[in-house]
Amino acid sequence: MLEVEALVPEAARANGDLHLVAETHWGPEVDLDAGDDDGHVFEARGCARVEQKRNAGRLNVGQKHRIVNVAERIEVTEAHALAMDEFGSRHAGDAIGAPTLPMRDALQMAGEETRTAIFAQPEWLGAVPTHLRLPEGRTLYTGCGTSFHAAQTGGPALQALELVLAPEQEADLLVAVSHEGDTPLTVEAARAFGGPVWLVTAKPESPLGELADEVLVATPEVERSWCHTVSYTCAVATLAALRGEDVSGLPAAVTSQLEQREPVSAHQRFLIAGAGRDWPTAQEAALKLREGAFVAAEAHETEQLLHGHLAAVDESVRAIVLEGEGRAAERAAGAVRALRELGCETTLVPSVHPVVDIVRFQLLTVDLAEARGVDPDKIRRDDERWNRAREAYE
């Protein structure tokens, strides 16, 4: 990896050789063999970071006495100042000319599919099914992972394994959430439940679909990224509509939230707290940060956080607390004061709606992933070690 300062080339020398001056704290020499520039370029603290994989290749980059020279001529079509936030993450709307050089692929942001899904949310939310209402009686919700977080926004919920362990529940209807309708434990829970089952999904035909008495397709297609974002918010909106909530304002609210961003930081530990309606959001936020940016993120119910968990919290933790309303807001304010006493960088976030509140964490995930040089789309499903781990429990 080579870290170099971002350049604004002079217009008069747009076709000249490009010289990059490296930060002075780096070692005296770096030699990257001619490499296929399949790495990524990220800006950090005012500097561009070039991460280059050593494949047979294209650019010869050498460094001596902290000066980096690119041996081949590179065309730079237009000079632009890069917009940087505190940690230097370039945002999707920032202007930069498309360079006509072999490194063009390296300039693509990590997590292209995840970003696409995040910004598709207003459109997809506008098409969620709203024609059905829950029947009279008691409804129980279930799912696994992100789908379980969505299920919790609907009402009383049991994680699928817990329902398998205790299938005799006082409920008249089970609503299962599964993006592709084939999550093994959710299928098992639906079979174990002794009453009618409704399914919220992206696929009308699936193992769960065959079991379900009613299938609600919440998205126009299966989300392509494994780091699920739009499928989560569409499932949450579909559940809200089932309860009779007017969800017509959610697309506009999400559009507005997409213009807001949490600053990127170098923290390795994140803490998200919430209570009541915000508790599922806190859980989903922590999951996104873990699977998408590979950081150690923890979700805490606001009151539970204050009962022993602070002993393992210090200034190395970045905390985001969802405010909530009423008594939850009072306890959130107390939690924020406590976290700041411990030296945590802490943000108190007003909460609006589960569909809207999760967006800031989705954006933070892809921005952190970009800054860290990782790809959230695969959630490490392209890594053999994590594949072996998955095979160990499947």
C-alpha positions as CSV (number, residue, x, y, z in Angstrom):
1,M,0.0,0.0,0.0
2,L,1.3,3.5,-0.8
3,E,-0.1,6.7,0.7
4,V,0.3,9.9,-1.3
5,E,-1.0,13.4,-1.3
6,A,-4.0,14.2,-3.5
7,L,-3.0,16.5,-6.5
8,V,-4.7,19.2,-8.3
9,P,-2.7,19.2,-11.6
10,E,-2.1,22.4,-13.5
11,A,-4.3,22.8,-16.5
12,A,-1.4,23.8,-18.7
13,R,0.3,20.5,-17.9
14,A,-2.8,18.3,-18.1
15,N,-0.9,15.8,-20.4
16,G,2.4,16.0,-18.6
17,D,4.0,13.4,-16.4
18,L,2.3,13.1,-13.1
19,H,4.5,13.3,-10.0
20,L,3.1,12.3,-6.6
21,V,4.7,13.5,-3.4
22,A,4.3,11.0,-0.6
23,E,3.7,11.8,3.0
24,T,7.0,12.3,4.8
25,H,6.3,9.6,7.5
26,W,6.6,6.8,5.0
27,G,9.8,4.8,4.6
28,P,12.5,5.6,2.1
29,E,11.5,3.4,-0.7
30,V,8.5,1.5,-2.1
31,D,8.5,-0.4,-5.3
32,L,5.3,-1.7,-6.7
33,D,5.9,-3.9,-9.7
34,A,4.0,-3.2,-12.9
35,G,0.6,-3.9,-11.5
36,D,-2.9,-4.2,-12.8
37,D,-4.5,-1.3,-11.0
38,D,-7.4,-3.2,-9.5
39,G,-6.9,-1.6,-6.2
40,H,-8.9,1.3,-4.9
41,V,-8.1,5.0,-4.4
42,F,-9.3,6.5,-1.2
43,E,-8.8,10.0,0.2
44,A,-7.8,10.1,3.9
45,R,-7.0,13.2,6.0
46,G,-6.3,15.3,2.9
47,C,-4.3,12.6,1.2
48,A,-5.1,10.1,-1.5
49,R,-4.4,6.5,-0.5
50,V,-3.6,4.1,-3.4
51,E,-4.1,0.5,-2.6
52,Q,-2.7,-1.6,-5.4
53,K,-2.9,-5.3,-6.0
54,R,0.2,-6.9,-7.4
55,N,-1.1,-8.4,-10.6
56,A,0.7,-8.5,-14.0
57,G,0.5,-5.1,-15.3
58,R,0.3,-1.6,-16.0
59,L,2.0,1.0,-13.8
60,N,5.5,1.1,-12.6
61,V,5.5,3.2,-9.4
62,G,8.7,3.7,-7.4
63,Q,9.6,5.9,-4.4
64,K,12.9,7.2,-3.3
65,H,13.5,9.8,-0.7
66,R,9.8,10.0,-0.3
67,I,9.3,11.1,-3.9
68,V,7.0,8.9,-6.0
69,N,7.3,9.0,-9.8
70,V,4.9,7.4,-12.3
71,A,7.1,6.2,-15.1
72,E,4.4,6.3,-17.8
73,R,2.6,9.2,-19.2
74,I,-0.9,9.7,-17.9
75,E,-3.6,11.9,-19.3
76,V,-5.7,13.9,-16.8
77,T,-8.7,15.3,-18.5
78,E,-9.6,18.0,-16.0
79,A,-8.4,19.4,-12.7
80,H,-10.8,19.4,-9.8
81,A,-10.4,20.0,-6.1
82,L,-11.6,16.9,-4.2
83,A,-14.2,17.5,-1.5
84,M,-13.0,16.0,1.7
85,D,-14.8,15.4,5.0
86,E,-12.9,15.2,8.3
87,F,-11.5,11.8,7.4
88,G,-11.2,12.5,3.7
89,S,-14.0,10.3,2.4
90,R,-15.1,11.5,-1.1
91,H,-18.8,11.5,-1.4
92,A,-20.9,10.4,-4.4
93,G,-21.8,13.9,-5.5
94,D,-18.3,15.3,-5.5
95,A,-17.0,16.4,-8.9
96,I,-13.9,14.7,-10.3
97,G,-13.0,14.4,-14.0
98,A,-13.0,10.9,-15.4
99,P,-9.3,10.1,-16.0
100,T,-8.4,8.4,-19.3
101,L,-5.8,6.1,-17.8
102,P,-5.5,2.4,-17.0
103,M,-6.1,3.2,-13.3
104,R,-9.7,4.1,-14.0
105,D,-11.0,0.9,-12.4
106,A,-9.1,1.8,-9.3
107,L,-11.2,5.0,-8.9
108,Q,-14.4,3.1,-8.5
109,M,-15.9,3.2,-5.1
110,A,-15.9,0.1,-3.0
111,G,-19.4,-1.3,-2.5
112,E,-20.9,-0.2,-5.8
113,E,-23.9,-2.6,-5.4
114,T,-24.5,-1.5,-1.8
115,R,-24.4,2.2,-2.7
116,T,-26.8,1.6,-5.6
117,A,-29.2,-0.1,-3.3
118,I,-29.0,2.6,-0.7
119,F,-29.8,5.3,-3.2
120,A,-32.6,3.2,-4.8
121,Q,-34.6,3.3,-1.6
122,P,-36.9,6.3,-2.3
123,E,-38.0,4.6,-5.6
124,W,-38.4,1.2,-4.1
125,L,-40.2,2.4,-1.0
126,G,-42.7,4.1,-3.2
127,A,-43.7,0.7,-4.6
128,V,-44.1,-1.4,-1.4
129,P,-47.4,-3.3,-1.2
130,T,-50.0,-1.4,0.8
131,H,-53.2,-3.3,-0.1
132,L,-53.4,-5.8,2.8
133,R,-54.1,-5.4,6.5
134,L,-53.4,-7.7,9.3
135,P,-56.4,-9.7,10.5
136,E,-57.8,-9.3,13.9
137,G,-56.0,-11.2,16.6
138,R,-52.4,-11.5,17.9
139,T,-49.6,-11.4,15.4
140,L,-46.1,-12.7,16.0
141,Y,-43.1,-11.8,13.8
142,T,-39.9,-13.8,13.1
143,G,-36.8,-13.9,10.9
144,C,-33.0,-14.1,11.1
145,G,-30.3,-11.5,10.8
146,T,-31.4,-8.3,9.1
147,S,-34.8,-9.9,8.5
148,F,-35.2,-10.4,12.3
149,H,-34.4,-6.7,12.9
150,A,-37.1,-5.8,10.3
151,A,-39.5,-8.2,12.0
152,Q,-39.0,-6.5,15.4
153,T,-40.4,-3.3,13.9
154,G,-43.7,-5.0,13.3
155,G,-44.5,-5.9,16.9
156,P,-43.8,-8.9,19.3
157,A,-41.0,-10.9,17.6
158,L,-39.0,-14.0,18.2
159,Q,-35.8,-14.9,16.5
160,A,-36.4,-17.9,14.3
161,L,-34.3,-20.3,16.5
162,E,-36.2,-19.2,19.6
163,L,-39.5,-19.9,17.9
164,V,-38.2,-23.4,16.9
165,L,-37.3,-24.0,20.5
166,A,-40.7,-22.8,21.8
167,P,-43.2,-23.1,19.0
168,E,-46.3,-23.0,21.3
169,Q,-46.9,-19.3,21.3
170,E,-50.1,-17.3,22.1
171,A,-50.4,-15.9,18.6
172,D,-53.0,-16.2,15.8
173,L,-50.7,-15.3,12.9
174,L,-47.0,-15.6,12.2
175,V,-45.4,-13.0,9.9
176,A,-42.1,-14.3,8.7
177,V,-39.5,-12.0,7.0
178,S,-37.0,-13.5,4.7
179,H,-35.5,-11.6,1.7
180,E,-35.2,-14.7,-0.5
181,G,-37.6,-16.9,1.4
182,D,-35.1,-19.8,2.0
183,T,-33.5,-19.0,5.4
184,P,-33.3,-22.5,6.9
185,L,-34.2,-21.6,10.5
186,T,-37.1,-19.3,9.4
187,V,-38.5,-22.2,7.3
188,E,-38.2,-24.4,10.3
189,A,-39.9,-21.9,12.5
190,A,-42.8,-21.5,10.0
191,R,-43.3,-25.2,9.9
192,A,-43.2,-25.4,13.7
193,F,-45.8,-22.7,14.2
194,G,-49.3,-24.1,14.6
195,G,-51.2,-21.4,12.7
196,P,-51.3,-19.4,9.5
197,V,-48.1,-17.8,8.1
198,W,-47.6,-14.7,6.1
199,L,-44.4,-14.0,4.3
200,V,-42.7,-10.7,3.5
201,T,-40.0,-11.3,0.9
202,A,-38.4,-10.4,-2.4
203,K,-39.2,-13.7,-4.1
204,P,-42.7,-14.8,-4.7
205,E,-41.6,-18.4,-5.2
206,S,-39.5,-19.9,-2.4
207,P,-39.6,-22.7,0.3
208,L,-41.2,-20.2,2.6
209,G,-43.6,-19.0,-0.1
210,E,-44.8,-22.6,-0.4
211,L,-45.6,-22.7,3.3
212,A,-47.2,-19.3,3.5
213,D,-50.9,-18.5,3.3
214,E,-50.1,-15.0,2.0
215,V,-46.9,-13.7,0.3
216,L,-46.1,-10.0,0.2
217,V,-43.3,-9.1,-2.3
218,A,-41.7,-6.0,-0.8
219,T,-39.1,-5.2,-3.4
220,P,-39.1,-5.2,-7.2
221,E,-36.1,-7.5,-7.3
222,V,-33.7,-9.4,-5.1
223,E,-31.1,-7.1,-3.7
224,R,-27.7,-7.7,-5.3
225,S,-25.5,-6.7,-2.4
226,W,-25.1,-9.2,0.5
227,C,-25.0,-6.1,2.8
228,H,-28.8,-5.7,2.7
229,T,-30.1,-2.1,2.9
230,V,-33.1,-1.5,0.6
231,S,-34.6,-4.9,1.2
232,Y,-34.5,-4.0,5.0
233,T,-36.3,-0.7,4.6
234,C,-38.8,-2.1,2.2
235,A,-39.6,-4.9,4.5
236,V,-40.0,-2.5,7.4
237,A,-42.3,-0.3,5.3
238,T,-44.4,-3.3,4.2
239,L,-44.9,-4.3,7.8
240,A,-45.9,-0.8,8.7
241,A,-48.5,-0.8,5.9
242,L,-49.9,-4.1,7.1
243,R,-50.6,-2.4,10.5
244,G,-52.5,0.4,8.7
245,E,-49.7,3.0,8.8
246,D,-49.6,5.6,6.0
247,V,-46.1,5.0,4.4
248,S,-46.5,7.4,1.5
249,G,-44.2,10.0,3.1
250,L,-41.3,7.6,3.6
251,P,-39.7,8.0,0.1
252,A,-39.4,11.8,0.6
253,A,-38.1,11.4,4.1
254,V,-35.5,9.0,3.0
255,T,-34.5,11.2,0.1
256,S,-33.8,14.0,2.6
257,Q,-31.9,11.7,4.9
258,L,-29.7,10.6,2.0
259,E,-28.3,14.1,2.0
260,Q,-27.0,13.8,5.5
261,R,-23.8,11.9,6.5
262,E,-22.0,10.9,9.6
263,P,-18.4,11.8,9.5
264,V,-15.9,9.0,8.9
265,S,-13.4,8.3,11.6
266,A,-10.6,5.9,12.3
267,H,-12.3,4.3,15.3
268,Q,-12.2,0.5,15.4
269,R,-15.1,0.2,17.9
270,F,-18.6,1.5,17.5
271,L,-21.5,1.5,19.9
272,I,-25.1,2.1,18.9
273,A,-27.8,2.5,21.6
274,G,-31.5,2.7,21.3
275,A,-34.7,1.8,23.1
276,G,-38.3,1.1,22.2
277,R,-39.0,1.6,18.5
278,D,-35.3,2.4,18.1
279,W,-33.9,-0.8,19.4
280,P,-34.3,-2.7,16.1
281,T,-32.5,0.2,14.4
282,A,-29.6,0.0,16.8
283,Q,-29.3,-3.8,16.1
284,E,-29.4,-3.3,12.3
285,A,-26.9,-0.4,12.5
286,A,-24.4,-2.5,14.3
287,L,-24.9,-5.4,11.9
288,K,-24.3,-3.1,8.9
289,L,-21.1,-1.7,10.3
290,R,-19.8,-5.2,11.2
291,E,-20.6,-7.0,7.9
292,G,-20.0,-4.0,5.6
293,A,-17.1,-2.2,7.1
294,F,-15.6,-5.0,9.2
295,V,-15.5,-2.9,12.4
296,A,-16.3,-4.1,15.9
297,A,-19.8,-2.5,16.4
298,E,-22.1,-3.3,19.3
299,A,-25.8,-2.7,19.7
300,H,-27.1,-1.9,23.2
301,E,-30.6,-1.3,24.5
302,T,-30.2,2.1,26.1
303,E,-31.0,1.1,29.7
304,Q,-29.1,-2.1,29.5
305,L,-26.0,-0.1,28.4
306,L,-26.0,1.6,31.8
307,H,-26.0,-1.6,33.8
308,G,-22.4,-2.9,33.6
309,H,-21.5,-2.4,29.9
310,L,-19.8,0.9,30.5
311,A,-17.0,-0.9,32.2
312,A,-15.6,-1.9,28.8
313,V,-16.1,1.5,27.2
314,D,-13.5,4.2,26.9
315,E,-12.2,6.9,24.5
316,S,-11.4,4.3,21.8
317,V,-15.2,3.8,21.3
318,R,-17.3,6.0,19.0
319,A,-20.9,6.1,20.2
320,I,-24.2,7.0,18.5
321,V,-27.3,7.1,20.6
322,L,-30.8,7.1,19.1
323,E,-32.8,9.6,21.1
324,G,-36.3,8.2,21.0
325,E,-39.2,9.9,22.8
326,G,-40.5,10.4,26.4
327,R,-38.8,8.3,29.0
328,A,-36.5,6.7,26.3
329,A,-35.2,10.2,25.4
330,E,-34.5,11.0,29.1
331,R,-32.4,7.8,29.5
332,A,-30.7,8.5,26.1
333,A,-29.6,11.9,27.4
334,G,-28.2,10.3,30.5
335,A,-26.4,7.7,28.5
336,V,-24.9,10.4,26.3
337,R,-23.6,12.3,29.4
338,A,-22.1,9.1,30.8
339,L,-20.4,8.2,27.5
340,R,-18.9,11.6,27.1
341,E,-17.5,11.5,30.7
342,L,-15.6,8.4,29.5
343,G,-14.1,10.3,26.6
344,C,-16.2,8.7,23.9
345,E,-17.0,10.7,20.7
346,T,-20.7,10.6,21.2
347,T,-23.6,11.7,18.9
348,L,-27.2,12.0,20.0
349,V,-29.4,11.3,17.0
350,P,-33.1,12.4,16.9
351,S,-35.2,9.4,15.7
352,V,-38.0,9.8,13.2
353,H,-39.0,6.4,11.8
354,P,-37.2,3.0,11.6
355,V,-37.1,3.3,7.8
356,V,-35.5,6.7,7.9
357,D,-33.3,6.3,10.9
358,I,-31.2,3.4,9.5
359,V,-30.1,5.4,6.4
360,R,-27.4,7.3,8.2
361,F,-25.8,4.0,9.3
362,Q,-26.1,2.6,5.8
363,L,-24.2,5.6,4.5
364,L,-21.7,5.4,7.3
365,T,-21.0,1.8,6.5
366,V,-20.2,2.4,2.8
367,D,-18.1,5.5,3.6
368,L,-16.2,3.6,6.3
369,A,-15.7,0.7,3.9
370,E,-14.3,3.0,1.3
371,A,-11.9,4.6,3.7
372,R,-10.8,1.2,5.0
373,G,-10.3,-0.2,1.5
374,V,-12.9,-3.0,1.9
375,D,-15.8,-4.0,-0.2
376,P,-19.2,-4.4,1.6
377,D,-21.0,-6.0,-1.3
378,K,-19.7,-9.5,-0.5
379,I,-19.6,-9.3,3.3
380,R,-16.5,-11.5,3.0
381,R,-18.3,-14.2,1.0
382,D,-15.4,-14.0,-1.4
383,D,-12.9,-14.9,1.3
384,E,-12.0,-18.6,1.6
385,R,-11.6,-18.4,5.4
386,W,-15.0,-17.0,5.9
387,N,-16.5,-19.5,3.5
388,R,-15.0,-22.3,5.6
389,A,-16.5,-20.7,8.7
390,R,-19.9,-20.6,7.0
391,E,-19.6,-24.2,5.9
392,A,-18.8,-25.2,9.5
393,Y,-22.3,-24.2,10.7
394,E,-24.3,-24.9,7.5
